[in-house]
Amino acid sequence: MTAGPIRLSMGAHTALRPATTARITGGFWAARRRTNAEVSIAQGPHRLEEAGNLGNLRAAAAAKAPGFSGDFQFQDSDVHKWLEAASWQLAEGAEVPAGGTGAAGAAAGELARHVGRLTELVAAAQDTDGYLQTYYQVRPGAQRWTELHWGHELYCAGHLIQAAIAHHRAMGGDELLGVAVRFADHIDATFGPGKPVDAVCGHPEIETALVELYRETDERRYLDLARYFVDRRGAGTLGDGAVDREADRRPGAPYWQDHAPVRDAAGVTGHAVRQLYLLAGAADLAAETGDPGLREALVRLWEDTAATKTYLTGGVGSRHDLEAFGDAYELPPDRAYAETCAAIASIQFGWRMALLTGEARYSDLVERTLYNGFLSGVSLDGNRWLYVNPLQVREDYAGPHGDQGARRTEWFRCACCPPNVMRLLASLPHYVASGDADGLQLHQYASGSYAAGGGAVRVGTGYPWEGRIAVVVDEVPGDGDWTLSLRIPHWADEYGATVNGEAVAGRAEGGWLRLRRRWRPGETVVLELPLHPRLTRPDPRVDAVRGCVAIERGPLVYCLEAPDQPADLRLDRVQLDPGAALHATHRPELLGGVTAITAGALRSQVRPEGWWPYADADGGAPGTPGAPGALGAPHAPAAEPVRVTAIPYYAWANREAGAMRVWIPV
């Protein structure tokens, strides 16, 4: 992959720049991306046809108004995201060559035909003035630009622009880019001071897309328009909003971040995806303008997100109500919303901050989210999805199915997450490495080849199952000193590194192990990261899990899931023994091959069933002090020792339905 979602301008004000070439060729992420290509992306056109998305485009292309198919104004965005995913996948020429032979070549050829067909359909659906959103083109009575709160017109435009840029970079065609430019010009003529509309869209996304369109076309108007949308938000143009037809109420200005300008906001709030898409766009704007006030605000808001409103898995958004952030430390595991799209938005924002600042902590959170809160959103076979990603599901779970349920489904009524997962996995090589004037930085560890900062390296690793990462230097610029920087994850309490078999004397600073020397092609660095299992405790202000611990190993968060435990063991009766050793065993036969962890625990005894579930802290229920089995009772039945097995969180919900939990009482 020689291009990705971010291509900084030559004058960008960033510490780092994305790799010029990046290819994942083996290991964990290559397997996940292969499933994404062969199953998830491949079935996209069928899913979009079945859901009516493509029918809406045909209706718009025929200038007919037979009615709109689907429940949401933003149905078009699913098509745009799929086109972006397919375009990035087609850019992987060596892995699925369009002109190759055999099954891979045939599949790539079929994918290219689908992309061409859908590109023609999108172009045909566009109005002559550049406008394109089928809900407002074919639905009787719908009027464009009159429902800014819920209409998602600029949101859909943003995804169209990103798809067009991917298509242009990956395949060199101008067809979809021409559609995007015409729509962007229409938006530029419509929005701004003294223009027909001086307000923002209820769902950010246009901001990051316009900055990238500026980078792709060198048309300054698009950067200025992105600045307008970032600066205009927080001025109250949306206010409390129109009544949401789903919730039958006005959500309030913080829901769409219209309560305060980005530069003044004290913390993240409201709808999690909206908030993080806005911040990703603002980070793109700061990268191109060098705006110090905006950069300072972005650092502050990222810190608020990471320190007080992020789950152990990297998931964000603790409230099902309005899919929103909660208060600081409001992180209940069983009521976690943690939308898959929010995890993707967090990764996009974090990667932009890593490039902007050069700091390793942003890539630390990207790694955590990739392996846990993001990857759990798609099944191991690539066929089924989770919209929400709770950290606990009880034995007697009776929640909803579909979009907001804790059971996987083949598609959603609101299908924003599946094609979003597809496009991130298809473009994942772009998130691995970067460069600067001094050399190359490896942010994530995936077997493959990466070029940046004037040099090129090859990485070989069994990560995250194995901690050994071998990096071979293939190219260096000239014969001067050059720096290879390796991120040391924040969870690594120790590590070792060698160059050509000799131990590295220097230590990491700020999360980076910087190896500066006069390199020769063929020299090898080996980094050893500790992958022993560990217990993690929460901040005591996270009330919902106080008194609990979680199991982690390397970048992976683990969970207990019912199929791996003794048949008669309820997970709500498990108490982990923090003094017992944790044992890790790689099991190729389990869940596609995972390292499982066994731990000592106790099967807690509960008091006899009664009509009241509470007891006196002094020893029993009111009137029955010291009752056996009551909280604090001196003669409670002895707890029974039991062994429990933990699996990586990303792999849960791939077998029969059952209980699961990440946080375990001790």
Salt bridges, closest charged atoms under 4 A:
GLU49 OE1 - ARG58 NH2 2.58
GLU50 OE2 - HIS46 NE2 3.74
GLU50 OE1 - ARG47 NH1 3.63
ASP71 OD2 - ARG413 NH1 3.28
GLU84 OE1 - ARG423 NH1 2.85
GLU92 OE1 - ARG23 NH1 3.74
GLU92 OE2 - ARG33 NH2 3.56
GLU95 OE1 - ARG33 NH1 3.78
GLU110 OE1 - ARG113 NH2 2.96
GLU110 OE2 - HIS114 NE2 3.19
ASP127 OD2 - ARG144 NH2 2.78
ASP129 OD2 - ARG144 NH1 2.62
ASP129 OD2 - HIS186 ND1 3.90
ASP174 OD1 - HIS168 NE2 3.13
ASP185 OD1 - ARG221 NH2 2.94
ASP188 OD1 - LYS195 NZ 3.56
ASP188 OD2 - ARG221 NH1 2.76
ASP198 OD1 - ARG232 NE 2.94
GLU205 OE2 - HIS159 ND1 3.42
GLU207 OE2 - ARG233 NH2 3.83
GLU212 OE2 - ARG169 NH2 2.75
GLU212 OE1 - ARG215 NH1 2.66
GLU216 OE1 - ARG7 NH1 3.53
GLU216 OE2 - HIS168 ND1 2.60
GLU216 OE1 - ARG169 NE 2.64
GLU219 OE2 - ARG221 NE 3.45
ASP224 OD1 - ARG220 NE 3.64
ASP231 OD1 - ARG263 NH1 2.62
GLU246 OE1 - ARG413 NH2 3.39
ASP284 OD1 - ARG215 NH1 3.19
ASP284 OD2 - ARG352 NE 2.84
GLU288 OE2 - ARG215 NE 2.66
ASP291 OD2 - ARG263 NH2 2.42
GLU303 OE2 - ARG361 NH2 3.02
ASP304 OD2 - LYS309 NZ 3.26
ASP321 OD1 - ARG249 NH2 2.07
GLU323 OE1 - HIS271 NE2 2.70
ASP327 OD2 - ARG319 NH2 3.52
GLU330 OE1 - ARG319 NH2 2.78
ASP334 OD2 - ARG394 NH2 2.78
GLU359 OE1 - ARG361 NE 2.84
ASP364 OD1 - ARG487 NH1 2.45
GLU367 OE2 - ARG487 NH2 3.01
GLU395 OE1 - ARG570 NH2 3.96
ASP396 OD2 - ARG570 NH2 3.41
GLU410 OE1 - ARG47 NH2 3.61
ASP474 OD2 - ARG458 NE 2.76
ASP493 OD2 - HIS532 NE2 3.77
GLU523 OE2 - ARG517 NH2 2.86
GLU523 OE2 - ARG520 NH2 3.40
GLU528 OE2 - ARG468 NE 3.96
ASP539 OD2 - ARG541 NH2 2.92
ASP543 OD2 - ARG546 NH2 2.88
GLU552 OE2 - ARG368 NH1 2.79
GLU552 OE2 - ARG534 NH2 3.68
GLU561 OE1 - ARG655 NH2 2.92
ASP564 OD2 - ARG655 NH2 2.68
ASP568 OD1 - ARG603 NH2 3.59
ASP572 OD2 - ARG570 NH2 2.90
GLU589 OE2 - ARG587 NE 2.90
GLU640 OE1 - ARG603 NE 3.08
